Amino acid sequence: MGVRAVGPRREQKGTPMYEMRKGPATTGTSGFVWHVITKEDGCSTLCGRRVASADLAQADPSGTAAEGHCVPCMDAFSQVLGGTDL
C-alpha cells in the first residue's frame, strides 16, 4: 500500500514509502489521529499541517492513543495513489 508506521526515516530500495505520525486532529475531534507525512520535506502532512519532529514524545507527551486516521490526509493519499478508494 505504500504507508508505514512511525519510525526512523530511511530510504528503501525501490519505491519510497509514506510515513505516518500521530498528531492533533484537523476535523471533528480534539484528540489525536494518524497523519500521512509528505515525502518532499518530512515536516508537513498531506492535509497541510506542519510537524516539528518524528519524536512522538514531543508530539504528544501524554502518550494518548490515536483515535483513527486524518480524513483529509487519507483523501489526499488516495489521490496520490491515483484515486484508489481507501
N, C-alpha and C positions, 0 to 999 in steps of 0.2 A: 504494500500500500504506500510505502514511502514516508511513514511517520515513525518517529522513535520517541520514547520517553526521555525525560531529562537525564543528562549525563554529560561527560566531557565532550566538547566539540572536537571531532576529529574527522578528517576526510576519509571516506571509504573508497575503495577501488570501485569504479563504475559510477552509477548514479548517486549523487549526494542525497542524503535524506533530510527531511524536515525535522526539526527538534520541537518538542512541546515543553512548555513551562507553566507552572501554576502561577496565577496572578489574579488580581481583583476582577470580578465580573464586570462586563460592559453594559449588560442589559438585564432588566428584570429581577435581579437579586443582588444582595450586598455581600455575598460570600466569595469564595474563590472558585475559579474554573481553569481548565487547561486551555492555553493559548498556543497557536502554531507560530513559531518564530520564523522570520524571513531568512532566506539563505544569504541575501546580499550583505547585511551588516551584523546579523545575530543579536541586534539590540532592539528590534521592532517586531511587533506581532502583525499577522496578516490583517487584523482588524484596525491597525493603526496606532496601537498603544506602544509606548517606549518601555523597555525593560532594562533595568540597571545591571543585573547580574544573573548568572546561571546558578548562583548560590541560593538555594531555597530558604535557608535560614534568614537571609537578608530580605527576601521577597515576602516571607510570612513567618516571623519568629514564633508564632503561636503553634505552628505545626498543624493547623486546621486542614482537614481533608478537602480536596477539590470536589465541588458539587456536580460536576459534569464538564462539558466542553463549551467553549465560547462559540455561540452560533454564528456570529459574523466571521470569525476565523475559519470555521468549518465550511461556510458558504464560499469564502474566498479560496480555500484549499480545493474545494470541489471544482471551481472554475479553473484552477491551475492544472488539475488533472484532466481537463477537457470536458467538464460538465458531468462527470460521473456523479450519480446520486449517492451521497454517503448515508 
